[in-house]
Amino acid sequence: MDPNNPVVKLCTEGMKAEADGRPADALQLFLQAWEQRQDDLDACVAAHYVARHQQTPEEILRWNQESLNRADAVNDERVQAFYPSLYLNLGKAYEDLGNREEAKRHYELASARIKNLPDGRYGDVVRDGVQRGLQRVS
């Protein structure tokens, strides 16, 4: 990710607002990122963060699906490391909606792409989430 990209900057500010316990500010920053998107990569990133602050399982699913659709439109190496997280989030959204079959399918898709995750905290969190999701729906 280009740290100078305006969408990435807004999402970084939004994550800081989340960490500071300011979810309303975070959502506004993520929505601003969505409004400033220039391409499918920007849209993928912004939608991913907007999804985290939705109030209903249906809206969470909708925004996570939007993020995945935009990643699919990018269709190159820039989004490969995102797929495990995108599928994990969709799996959780389906699980929260009571659709265990779709949840399991998405957790399995996430698991199949685990090799694309980087080492470190982010990769560890996603790997753990996928494992726990699969355990819940199996």
C-alpha positions in Angstrom: 0.0 0.0 0.0 1.2 3.5 -0.9 1.3 5.4 2.4 0.9 8.7 0.4 -2.4 7.5 -1.1 -5.2 9.8 0.3 -7.5 6.8 0.8 -4.8 4.9 2.7 -4.1 8.0 4.8 -7.7 8.4 5.7 -8.0 4.7 6.6 -4.8 5.0 8.7 -6.4 8.0 10.6 -9.6 5.9 11.0 -7.7 3.0 12.5 -6.0 5.4 15.0 -9.5 6.8 15.9 -10.6 3.2 16.5 -7.6 2.6 18.7 -8.4 5.8 20.6 -11.9 4.7 21.3 -13.5 7.1 18.8 -15.7 4.8 16.6 -17.9 7.6 15.2 -14.8 9.5 14.1 -13.4 6.4 12.6 -16.5 5.7 10.6 -16.5 9.3 9.2 -12.9 8.9 8.1 -13.6 5.6 6.4 -16.7 7.1 4.7 -14.5 10.0 3.6 -12.0 7.4 2.2 -14.9 5.8 0.3 -16.0 9.1 -1.2 -12.4 9.9 -2.3 -11.7 6.5 -3.9 -10.1 6.8 -7.3 -10.0 3.1 -8.4 -11.1 -0.4 -7.4 -8.1 -0.8 -5.1 -9.0 2.3 -3.1 -12.6 1.1 -3.0 -11.6 -2.3 -1.8 -9.6 -0.8 1.1 -12.2 1.8 2.0 -15.2 -0.6 1.9 -13.3 -3.1 4.1 -13.0 -0.5 6.8 -16.6 0.9 6.4 -17.9 -2.6 6.9 -16.4 -2.7 10.4 -18.7 0.1 11.6 -22.0 -1.0 10.2 -24.9 -1.5 12.6 -26.7 -4.5 11.0 -25.4 -7.9 9.9 -26.9 -7.2 6.5 -25.0 -3.9 6.0 -21.8 -5.6 7.3 -22.3 -8.3 4.6 -23.1 -5.7 1.9 -19.9 -3.7 2.6 -17.7 -6.8 2.9 -19.1 -8.1 -0.4 -18.4 -4.7 -2.0 -14.8 -4.9 -0.8 -14.4 -8.4 -2.3 -16.0 -7.3 -5.5 -13.5 -4.5 -5.8 -10.6 -6.7 -5.0 -11.8 -9.1 -7.8 -11.9 -6.1 -10.2 -8.3 -5.2 -9.3 -7.2 -8.8 -10.0 -3.5 -8.5 -9.5 -0.8 -9.0 -6.9 -1.7 -5.8 -4.9 -4.8 -7.5 -3.5 -3.6 -11.1 -3.0 -2.8 -10.6 0.7 -6.2 -9.1 1.3 -8.2 -12.2 0.2 -7.9 -14.2 3.4 -9.2 -11.3 5.4 -11.9 -10.5 2.9 -13.2 -14.1 3.0 -12.9 -14.2 6.7 -15.0 -11.1 7.1 -17.6 -12.5 4.7 -17.6 -15.8 6.6 -18.3 -14.0 9.9 -21.0 -11.9 8.3 -22.8 -15.0 7.0 -22.3 -16.7 10.4 -23.9 -13.7 12.1 -26.8 -14.0 9.7 -27.2 -17.6 10.6 -26.1 -19.0 7.2 -23.6 -21.6 8.4 -23.2 -23.1 4.9 -22.1 -19.8 3.3 -20.0 -19.0 6.4 -18.2 -22.3 6.1 -17.6 -21.8 2.4 -16.1 -18.4 2.9 -13.9 -19.6 5.9 -12.7 -22.4 3.6 -11.9 -19.8 0.8 -10.0 -17.8 3.4 -8.1 -20.9 4.5 -7.1 -21.7 0.9 -5.5 -18.3 0.6 -3.7 -18.3 4.0 -0.3 -18.7 2.2 -0.8 -15.1 0.8 -0.7 -13.6 4.3 2.4 -11.8 5.5 4.2 -12.9 8.6 3.6 -10.7 11.7 0.6 -9.6 13.8 -1.8 -9.0 10.9 -1.2 -12.4 9.4 -1.4 -14.0 12.8 -4.8 -12.4 13.6 -6.3 -13.4 10.3 -5.0 -17.0 10.5 -6.4 -17.3 14.0 -9.8 -15.8 12.9 -10.0 -18.3 10.0 -9.2 -21.2 12.3 -11.7 -20.2 14.9 -14.4 -19.5 12.3 -13.9 -23.0 10.8 -14.2 -24.5 14.3 -17.4 -22.7 15.0 -19.2 -23.8 11.8 -17.8 -27.3 11.5 
